[in-house]
Amino acid sequence: MTKRLTRREQVREETIEQILSIAREEMQAEGVAALSLGTIARRLGMRTPSLYTYFDSKNDIYDELFRRGFVEFGQWMDERPYQDGTLRENMESVMTTYMRFAQENQDLYQLMFQRPVPGFVPSEESMAVSLGQLDAAKAQFSQLLEREDMTLNIPFEEGRDLVIALAHGLTELHLANNPDLPVGQGRFGQLIPQAVQILLDAWQK
């Protein structure tokens, strides 16, 4: 049975959610590294020191958003299409989902997959969530290769990392050149099928 929160606990949880929501809005508007505790406090109608009642530091806010970002990213991957399809369909689905997540959550994407904040290091707990997603991707990739009776002509880890690298590279270029165009359009957003074909051709030689 879920424990019922007291009124004080409920108010605290609501305030934490408000802090995180405002933080995301500010990161989206001003950039991830430009997040200001003073701005958050001002928008909440409180003094800056009062924020330390909820988070020990600005990096703790980043850390919570980092962790939540990977939880949400995992849900996107769990719900993506063509998971029962071919290796080609799965790889295209992974890259497409990665790009869409980045486009719709650019603040979280930057925090999760870039290094926009000098000195910010995710906690062990948050990194465990991140690494859990990598382990899940590794397991699914292995299952797909086995299902199609395909053996890579390079080490397995290199094959997995090439998929990640191409997904990330195309996403970065799409966001830099055509951020307002949907995935599948634009100079780089349309190249996912071709990128997958390059990998498949190389692996099957």
N, C-alpha and C positions, 0 to 999 in steps of 0.2 A: 504494500500500500504506500502511495506517495505521501510523504510528510506534508502536512498543510503548513504553509508559511504564516508566521505572525505578520501583523500589519507592518511592523518595522522591517522585517525581512523582505516583505513584498516591495516596500518603498525602496529599499536598498537595491534589489534586483532591477526594479524599473529604472532607477538612476544609472546603474551600470549600463543598461541597454541604451539609455539616452546618451551617455558618454560615448559609447562605441558608435552609435549612429551618427552623432555629430562629428566624431573623429573621421569617419568615412566620408562624410560630406566635405569636410575641410581638405582631406587628402585628395579627393576628386577635383576640388576647385583650385587648390594651391600647390598640389604636389605632395607626395608621401613624406618626403623629408622635411617639409615646411610645417608639419603639424605643431600647433602651439597649445600648450595647456592653458595659457591665459585666454585664448580665444574660446576654447571649450568651456572654461569656467564662466566667462562673460555671457556666453549664449545660454548657459544653464541658470544664470542669475545668482552665481555664488562666487566666493573668492577662490583664487587659485589654490591656496593651501588646503581647501576643503576637498579637492580632488584626491588628495593622498589618503582620504578615508576609504576610497574605493580602489585606487591603484597606487602602488608604491612609487611608480615613476612613469614617465612617458614611454619608456621601453616596455613596460608591462602592458600598456595599451597596445603597442605594436605586437607584442607577443600573443595577446589574446586574439587579435585580428588575424595574425599569422595562423594560429591554430584553427580558428573558425573557418578561415579561408580554405584550408586543406580538408576540413570536414565537408564543406560545401562542394569543393572540387571532386571529392570522392563520390558524392551523391550524383553529380553530373556524370561522372564516368560510369557509375552503376546503372544509370538510367539511359545511357546513350543507345542509339539504334544499332542493329546489325551485329549484336554480340553473339548470335547463333549463326552468323554468316561465315563467309570465306575469310581467309587471312587478309586478302585485299580489302574486302568490305570493312573488316575490323580496323585495319590500319588507317583507312580513310576516315572511319568514324572517330577514332582516337584523335587524329590530327584536327578534324573539324570541330570536335567538342572542345579540345584544348583552345583553339582559336576563338570559338564563341564565348567560352568562359572568360578569356582575357578581354575580349571586346566589351562584354557586359559588366565586368568587374575589374576595370583597369587598375583601381587602387589596390585591391587585394592581389591581383596578378603581379604588380610591381613588387609588392612586399614579399610575396611568396617566391617568385622566380628571378628577381633581380636583386641588386644590393643597393637600394636607394638611400638607406639610412646609415651614415657612418657610425660605427660602434654598436649597432644593434645586432645581437646574436640571439637567435631563438633559444628558449629554454629546452632542457632535455625532453620534457613532456610534449612540447609542441613539435620538436624534431621527430619524436617517435610517431606522431600522427603523419608527418610528412613522409618519413621512411616507410610507414605502413602502406601508403599509397604506391610507393615504388615497388614494394614487395608484391602488392596485388597485381600491378602491371606486369611484373616479371613472371608471376605464376600464370596469368592469362596468356601472355605471349608464348610461354612454353607449351601450354595446352593446345593453342592454335597450331603451332608447328607440328606437334604430335598428331593432331587430328588430321592434318593434311599430309602426314608422312613426309615432312620436309626437313632436310638437314641444312643448316646454314654452312657456307664455306668460310665463315669467320667465327671467332668465339661468340657464344650466345650473348654475353654481356655487351659486346661491341654492337651486335645487331640491335639489341634493345636500345642501347644508347644512341644509335644512329636514328632510330625512329623518334626518340625524344629530341635530338638535336635538330632534325628537319622540322618537326612540329614547332619547336621554339623559334627557329630561324624564320620560317615563313610567317609566324605570328608577329614577331617583332617587325618585320618588313611591312606586313599588312597594316599594322597599327601606325607605323611611321608614314606610310604613303597614302593609304586609303582608309583611315579609321572610321569613316562614316558609311562605308560600303559594307553590305553583309558578307559573311563568309561565302566563298564561291564566286565572288566578283572582285574586280580590281586586279592590278598588276601581279600581286603575289597571293591574294586570297583565292585565286582560281587555280593555283598550281598544285593543290594537294593530290589530285589523282596522278599527275605526272611525277610527283616526288615518290609516291608509293610505287609506281611502275619502275622507276629507276632502281629502287631497292630490290624489288622482286626480280628484275632482270639480272642484277649483280649477284644476288644470292643463289640463283638457279643455274649459273654457268658451270 
